Amino acid sequence: MQAGISLPETLIGLSLGLMIVSCAMALALRQMQVRSRISLDFQIRHELATLIEAMQRDVARTGFRELAEQGAWLLDGQVPIPNAYGQVLVLQDQQVLAIGDPGNTLRYNYARHNNRRPWEVPQVPEDNIVTVNERFGFRLKEGRLDFLLGGAWQPLSDPDLYKVKSLAVHLQAQPLGTVPDCVDPCGACAPALYSLIAHFDVQAQAAKDASMTYHHAGASMLRNVSVQAPADCAA
């Protein structure tokens, strides 16, 4: 009677064991790759959503100034003081576009000359003059989003994590009705109040996986209201 395991049986056992170990390792590697991809996907989605929200919040401040009442209709024939911070521009490669046309750069302003800690320099009256630290903007540059701050463009996104393929910004004019206390004749040519809505559309792609693409959009109503005459009325 033969005892023990023969060489062929040993080889077959080792082969089966190696096959099982190889399958387990391949499955574990696949699971690690899937988990890594899911983690990367979550990180990019979270960063893009946070970025769009930050853009919406900051752009909503366009036109802010501390003496907003200076731009209202005043008594005794006093002329309202125009808001120097109310200008907002959409550009495509440095070319200014008309309202409604999409571009890859947004420029806007709001007052910050009193934006400091209360125990520092005392507050000064509103000067209604746009300075370098009161100019802001967003742009697409070499696969990343930049923010204009203090006269210089600062990177907002990391191109090593994801590349921004396109940034489309456009302004939408929202009519709010005719100007109150309109002096005759009013009629169809009465000046109208308008607000602006800034729309953002961002498309991005993971830097290390071209199959991972993202699309985020948002909008923000600007606080500054403008007065315009109907387009078909003579100046």
Residue pairs with C-beta under 8 A, 6 or more apart in sequence:
5 13
37 209
37 212
40 206
40 208
40 209
40 212
41 206
41 212
43 161
44 161
44 162
44 204
44 206
44 212
44 214
45 214
47 157
47 161
47 162
48 162
48 202
48 204
48 214
48 216
49 216
51 145
51 156
51 157
51 202
51 216
52 200
52 202
52 216
52 217
52 218
53 218
54 156
55 138
55 200
55 218
55 220
56 200
56 218
56 219
56 220
57 220
58 136
59 106
59 108
59 138
59 198
59 220
59 222
60 220
60 221
60 222
60 223
61 110
61 223
62 85
62 86
62 88
62 108
62 109
62 110
62 196
62 198
62 222
62 223
62 224
63 83
63 85
63 86
63 88
63 108
63 109
63 110
63 222
63 223
63 224
64 85
64 110
64 111
64 223
65 83
65 84
65 85
65 110
65 111
65 126
65 128
66 111
66 114
66 126
67 81
67 125
67 126
67 128
68 83
70 80
70 81
70 128
71 80
71 81
71 82
71 83
72 80
73 80
73 180
73 181
74 80
81 128
83 128
83 224
84 109
84 128
84 129
84 130
85 109
85 110
85 111
85 128
85 130
85 134
85 224
86 109
86 224
86 226
87 108
87 109
88 106
88 107
88 108
88 109
88 171
88 196
88 198
88 222
88 224
89 96
89 106
89 107
89 108
90 96
90 97
90 99
90 101
90 102
90 103
90 105
90 106
90 169
90 170
90 171
91 97
91 103
91 104
91 105
91 106
91 107
92 101
92 102
92 103
92 104
92 105
93 104
93 105
94 105
95 103
97 103
97 170
99 170
99 171
99 172
99 173
99 196
100 170
100 171
100 172
100 173
101 170
102 168
102 169
102 170
102 201
103 168
103 169
103 170
104 139
104 140
104 166
104 167
104 168
104 169
105 137
105 138
105 139
105 140
105 169
106 137
106 138
106 139
106 169
106 198
107 135
107 136
107 137
107 148
108 136
108 137
108 222
109 130
109 134
109 135
109 136
110 134
110 136
111 126
111 134
112 133
112 134
113 124
113 126
113 127
113 131
113 133
113 134
114 123
114 124
114 126
132 150
132 151
133 150
133 151
135 148
135 151
136 147
136 148
136 149
137 147
137 148
137 153
138 145
138 146
138 147
138 148
138 156
138 167
138 169
139 145
139 146
139 148
139 153
139 167
140 146
140 164
140 166
140 167
141 153
142 159
143 159
143 163
143 164
143 165
144 155
144 156
144 157
144 158
144 159
144 163
144 164
145 155
145 156
145 157
145 164
145 167
145 202
146 153
146 154
146 155
146 156
147 153
147 154
147 155
147 156
148 154
157 164
157 204
159 207
160 207
161 206
161 207
162 204
162 205
162 206
162 207
162 214
163 204
163 205
163 207
164 202
164 203
164 204
165 203
165 204
165 205
166 201
166 202
166 203
167 200
167 201
167 202
168 200
168 201
168 202
169 198
169 199
169 200
169 201
170 198
170 199
171 196
171 197
171 198
171 199
172 196
172 197
172 198
172 199
173 194
173 195
173 196
174 194
174 195
174 196
174 197
174 221
175 192
175 193
175 194
176 192
176 193
176 194
176 195
176 225
177 192
177 193
178 186
178 190
178 191
178 192
178 193
179 190
179 191
179 192
179 193
179 227
182 190
182 191
188 230
188 233
189 229
189 230
189 233
189 234
191 227
191 228
191 229
192 227
192 228
192 229
192 230
193 225
193 226
193 227
194 225
194 226
194 227
194 228
195 221
195 222
195 224
195 225
195 226
196 221
196 222
196 224
196 226
197 219
197 220
197 221
197 222
198 219
198 220
198 221
198 222
199 217
199 218
199 219
200 216
200 217
200 218
200 219
200 220
201 215
201 216
201 217
202 214
202 215
202 216
202 217
203 213
203 214
203 215
204 213
204 214
204 215
204 216
205 212
205 213
205 214
206 212
206 213
229 235
